[in-house]
Amino acid sequence: LVLLGLVAFSECVVKIPLRRVKTMTKTLSGKNILNNFLKEHAYRLSQISFRGSNLTIHPLRNIRDVFYMGNITIGTPPQEFLVVFDTGSSDLWVPSDFCTSPACSKHVRFRHLQSSTFWLTNKTFSIEYGSGTMEGIVAHDTVRIGDLVSTDQPFGLSMTESGFEGIPFDGVLGLNYPNISFSGAIPIFDKLKNQGAFSEPVFAFYLSKDEQEGSVVMFGGVDHRYYKGELKWVPLIEAGDWIVHMDRISMRRKVIACSEGCEAVVDTGVSMIKGPKTLVDNIQKLIGATLRGFKYYVSCSAVNTLPSIIFTINGINYPVPARAYILKDSRSHCYTTFKENTVRTSRETWILGDVFLRLYFSVFDRGNDRI
């Protein structure tokens, strides 16, 4: 304990362990099964903090797959919520007592009347995600991420939700730039940065693989014990969004996508690797996947023989082996994690989600607009 305390004291980093769970809507069919599962896996976090330091560590519980989530609190006294730390969006929101949607009734709702520091605005907004939509209203209250405290923090309270009925997290904490915000509110990272809460305006993700525990998002610096080798910095295409230039995507030394260069969105809120439909369909064909329902499947025995798919970014090759881009569903059938990007863009755009980020420690540097 003394050694741990000394290590913690030497770091100016705040780490929030994340939970990793499987998509509930796909693996649990039937209302009663889902409700029973959520009751059995009730998630209560007891915070471990080291006095005299900025290092805060929450215990991690890894249920299954796909989502990475951590807890925050809102209000005085604090009310706890489970949120996705999402680099693809900028808004923080949780369900409200005002919400009567079925999704809200299945999640923790913010009880505004129980918070002495709460106040409401008349500003409304809506957000459309890949998994669903929400409409909400902007409020202000004290928000805590571990030992980080943002007073009078604007955040969203959902009035209606659609598509989040079987999702195990309560809300979303956006970590993108302020200009991406749908509510127009200052994101919590920016507010904390402006208050001088960080020694460096950076945050980083370590996402565990398979059934391992230990996933964290760290704020204010980088704990170098979470990766090997050197960090390879990649400049953003432009300040204001976590998008970088990608050189190409190849397999067996042949370019299979992004042949003339393309854009890559680095998104912790997306579980898969997404790209244009024709190119994704070609990749499925190259690895021998067949469509069944909404997923492309391969023989599980083929995983050891399938080639790595290489993403080249800023001249550096980042291989994604078959054991990473193929996962097992609830029936132990193997499916590929390449998926069509339904958001239409003028340029070829790929989204590098958790499948990619499980392999590579990622640092998001707001001070220098790079990853």
Summary of the structure (lengths in Angstrom):
residues: 371
radius of gyration: 20.4
end to end distance: 33.9
largest distance: 61.1
contacts: 1184
relative contact order: 0.14
helix: 17%
strand: 38%
